[in-house]
Amino acid sequence: MLASPAWAEPLITAPQEVRVFDTPNDGGESLTVQWAPMPWDGPDIRYQVLVGEASITDPQKLTVVSEFLSNSKYVKDVKTAWWTRTAEKTWHQAMVKSTKGLEIKDDQPYAIAVATIQADQRLFSEVQVATPAANWFNWNQLNNLVIGLSFGGLVFFAISYAKRHEIFLRRIPGLDAVDEAIGRATELGKPILYLTGAHDLHDPSTIAAAVILGKVAKRAALYETELMVPHREPITMAVCQEITKQAYLEAGKPDLFKEDANFFITSDQFSYTAAVDGIMLRKKPAANFFMGHYFAESLLLTETGASTGAIQIAGTDADHQLPFFVTTCDYTLIGEELYAASAYLSKESVQIGTLRGQDIGKAVILTALAVGTVLATVGVVTGAQWPQFFLDLMRDLK
């Protein structure tokens, strides 16, 4: 018997150990196909996945829904956590979903087969039947549930600790200057101008700006200083009216509250900017607060405010506008200082504890990033494989 020449094409077989089952942890209308890798997998050989009605037993009568090279489509390429994998990472895996001319429906069985193709040769696996169904729980997201509960528990513990102990908060000069700015406006007999940004209440920065408004309004009520809050969003205006009213009640000065302290101008970006600039030039407020998210209007607003000689305090999470605020304002709250402002001003144990819990959670995340960076570096430099195990574990847990 003559040996095959080295350049001869490899002898292929039909896909082996084919498994067909409902895709786990999904909303339904899909099936998963897995089969064992073969030694001849490579760019010259392809696989086909075929689907049809459950009554079909001849694989050649099934419809081809996908075709790919035999050195692709592995379990390791699918975004699933290691605790939900049903096969080795080196196995092939393909998902069957609805395509043009074929609709996959829940609770309806389908016949599926896999074929190996080399040149004109095509070898089929046995036809298997599976039924797709929706799942109640996505076990791939179990890590998010555990992390969420752990983070929540950490925040509650920090709040409990803050109620019994004093927690140090780093000094934020911009917030220390709030009393100074309001006091100056009171001495000069001029109003305070407060802006809540360009976004609506769906944005966390706007919520933070509204909360800080309550603290500023309370101080303004105590000093009996006029407060002006022009808005771009009607809903934000309505919420800020209630916040301001509550602040005046807490200050014991409900008679000084004015409904029109919060007023709507327009939703248009530059029309609003022109109107606020006009207010600054006419009313000449002694203190301007720019809190929330801003866009190109930031420099137009703060330049006008600076020209009137007002004390200006800004706070934003819009990193692309920070240079303008830093240049034209007396004090600027950078990034998360805006979110910490409410706890810093109120000194309430619940808010301080929440802030401390968030900081601990961020420290844990940063530590994990640092450890992962070191492990990845060690793996690249030494060529060792053991760091990859921990990297995969951290990747699945993120």
N, C-alpha and C positions, 0 to 999 in steps of 0.2 A: 504494500500500500504506500503510495507516494505522499509525502508530507505537503501541506498547503504552503505556497510561497508566502514570504513575510508580508508582501504587499496585498495579499488577498483580503477581501472584505470579511469582517467578523461574522460568525454564525449567530444570527439573532433568534430569539424565541418570543413567544407571546408574553405580555406583561405577567409577572408572577405575584402571587399573594395579594390580589386586588381586593380592596375593601370599599364598599359603597354604603354611606349612611347619611342620615340627616345632619346638616351642619350644626354643630352645637353652639350655644351661646349667641344665637342670632334671632332676627325677627321673622324667620321663615322664608319660604320660597327659594330655597337653595339646598343643594346636596354636595357632599364632599366625597372625593374619590382619592384613595391612596393606594400605592403599590410599591413593591420593593425595588431598590436600585439594582441595575445589572452591570456586570463588568464591561460590557460593550457600549455603555452610554457615552455619547459623544456628539459632535456637531454634524456628523454625517447620517445620523439616525434620528427619526422623529417619533413622537407619540401623538395619537389622536384620542380624544374623548368623544364617545358617541352616545346619544340619548334618543329615546323613543317611548312609545306607549308600553305599558307593562305587559301587554299580551304578546309583544314581539320577542321571539326567542332566537332568531337569526341575527347575529350582530351586523351582517352586511346590509340589513334593512334599516338600521338605525341612522340617525342624522348626526353628522359631525358638527359639534359645537365649539371645539377648540383644537388647535394643532400647534405643537411647539417642539423645539429641539430636546433631545433626550438628556442633555446635561443642564436642564433648567427645571423650574417648578419644583422646589424642594419644600419640605415641612419647615425648614429653618428660615425660609424666605417669607413665611406667613406671619403676620403680626398677632401671635397668640402667646400667652404666658406658658411657662414651662409646666405649670400644674394642670393645664388643660390639654396638653398634647397627647394624642392617642397613638403616635408612632415615633420612631427614631427620626432625628433631624435630617438624616441623609435620605429618607424615603421621599418619593415623589408625591405631590399633592396638587389636585386641581379642584376648583369649585365650579359647580354647574348652576348657572342662573338663567333667567329668562333672556332670550336673544330674539333677533328678528326672525319671525317664523316659528318660534318655539317659546311658549309661556309655561313657566314652572309654577304650579299652584300648590298650596298647602293641602295636606291630607289626600293627595292624589298620587298613587304609585307610578314610578317611572322605571323603565329598563335602561341600564347603563352598561357599557363595555368600554375597554381600552384597547387600542391597537398599536402595534409596533410597525413602523414603516422604514424600509430600506430599499431605495430605488423603486422597482415595481412590485416589490414583495410587501405584503401586509398580513400580519398575524394578529388574530383577535384573542382576547381573554374571554372567559365565560361571561354570559349575560347575567347581571345581578339586578335585583329589584329593590328599590328603597323609596321611602315616602318622606317628603319634607314636612316640617311642622315648626311653628313658632315656639320659642323657649321663654319661660317666665323670668329666668335670671341669667345674666351674662357673667359667668364665672371668671372671664378674663379681667373683669373690673373689680374682682374681689380685693385686690390690693388697694384700689381707690377707697373702697368702703373702710378697710382697716385703717388706712392712713387718715381718712376723714374723721373717723371715730377717735383715733389717737390724738389728732390735732385738737378736736373739740374737747376731749378730756384734759389736754394740756392747758387750753385756754381757761376752762372752768377751775382748774387747780390754781392757775395764776391769779384769777379773780379772787378766789378764796384766800390766797396768800396776801393779796393786796389789801383785803379788808382787815387783816390782822397786823400787817407790817407796813412800814413806809418803804416805797420803792423809789429809787433814784431815777430821775429823768434828766437826760442831758439838756443843758441850757440851750435854748433856741433864741438867739437875739431878736429875730423878726417878731416873735410872739411877746418877748419882753417889752418890745416897743409899742405894743397895742395901746397900753395905758398912756404912754407918752403922746402917741398920735391923737387919741381921743381928748386927752387933757389939753393939748395945744389947740385943737379945734374949739374946745370950750372957752379957753382964755381969749381967743380971737373972735369969738362969737360967730364962727363960720360952721357950715355943715360938714358932715362926713359922707363921702361917696363910697359905696360898696358895690362891686360887680361880682357876679357868680359864674362868669365864664360863658363859653359858646355852646356847650352841650346841655342836654336836658337831664332829668333826674335818673336816666338809665346809666349815666356815667358816674363812677365812684367819686371823681374829683368834684362834680357838682354837688353831690350829697355832702362831701366834706366841707365845701364852701358854704352850704346852707347851714350846717351845724355850727361853723365858726361865726356865721352871721348872728346866730342866737346869742353867742357870747359878746360880740361887739355891740349888738342892740341893747343888751342888758347894761353894759357899761355906759352906753350913750344915754340910756334912760336915767341912770343914776346921776349923770352929769347934766341932764336936761339939755342935751345937744341934738340938733336936727340931724336926721339920718335920711339919706336918699339911696334907693336901691333900684336902678333901672334894669329891666329884664328883656331878654330876647325870646323867652319861652313862656307862654301863658300859664302852663301847669307849674313850672318852677316859681313863677310869680305868686300863684295861689298858695303854694306850700310855704314860701318865704314870708308871706303875709301872716300866716298862722304862727310861724316860728317867732317873728318879730312881736306879735301880739302877746305870745306867751312870755317872751323876755321882759316886756314892759310890766306884765302882771307879777312876775317873780321879783322885779325891782321895786314893786310897790308904787309904780307910777302909771297905772292903766289910763288915767285921764290924758297923759301926754301922747298916747299912741295915735298915729294917724294912718288911716287906711291907704292913703295915697303916698305913703313913704315908699312902698313897693309899687312900681308902675311899669306897664308894658310899653315898649317903644315900637319895635319891629323885629321880624325874624331875619331880615336881610343883613348880611354881615357888615357891609360898609355904610349902609344907611344908619344902622345902630351906632356904629363907631362915630360917624359925623354928629349924630344927635348927642352922644355922651360928651364928645369934645366941646360941643356948644354949651352944654351944662357946666363943664369945667371952666370955660372962659367967662360965662355969665355969673355963676354962683361962687366961683373961686373957693371950692372946699379946701379946708386946711389939712385933711387927711384922706387919702385915696387907698382903698383896698382892692386889689385885683386877685381874686381867688378862683380856682377852677381851671378849666382847659381853655387855651386860647390858640388862635391861628395868626394870620398876617396882621390882624388889627392890634396886636399887643403893643408894638412899637408906636403906632399912631396914638394910642390911648396914653401910654406912659410918657411920651415926649410932651404931649399937651399938658398932662398933669405936672410934669417937672417944670414947665415954663410958668406955671402959676405959683410955684414955690411951695406946693403941698408936700407933706410927708407921705411917702408912698411905700406900701408894704404889699408885696406880691407873693403868691404861692401857686405853683402849678406842677403837674406831672407831665407837661408837654416839653420834653427835652429840647425840641427844636426851637422853642421860644425862650428858654432860660437865658441865653446870652443877652437878649434884649431887656429882660427884666433885671438882670444883674447890673446892666449898664445904666439903666434909667431910674431904678428904684433905690430907695434907701436901704431896704431889707428885702430879702427874697427867701422864701421857703422852697427848698429844692426837693423835688420828688416826694418821698414818703413823709417828709416833715409836714406836708399839707395834711396827711391823714392822722398824724400824731398831734396836730394842733389842738383838737377838741379835748383830748385827755390832758394835754399840757395846761390849757387854760382853765379847765374845770376842776382838775385835781380829784375827780371822782374815782373811787376805787375800782368800779366796774370797768371803766374805760382804760384806766392805767393797767389793770390786770390783763385786759384783752390785748393791749399793746405789748406787754411783756410776753404773753403767750405767743403772739405772732413773731416776736423777735427770736424766741427760742426755736420756733419752728423753722425760721429762716436760717438760723445757725446750724440746725441739723441738715438742712438741704445743702448749705455751703460746704459742710464737712463731707457729705457724701460726694459732692462734686470734686473736692480736693483729693479724697481717697481714690475715686475712680480715675482721676488724671494720673496719679502716681502709679496705680496698677497698670494702666494702659501704657505708660512710659516704660515700666519695668518689662512688660511683655514684648514691646518693640525692641528694646535694647538688648535683652538677654535671649530673646527667642523662646522663652518659656511659655507653656500652654496653660499653666494653672491660673494666671491672672484672668484669662478669658472666662473661666468659670464664674468668678466673682463679678466680672463686668456683665455677663449675661444675666446673672441674678439681679444685679442692680438695675439693668435695663428693663427687666420684666416688672420690677417693683415700682418703677417710676410712675 
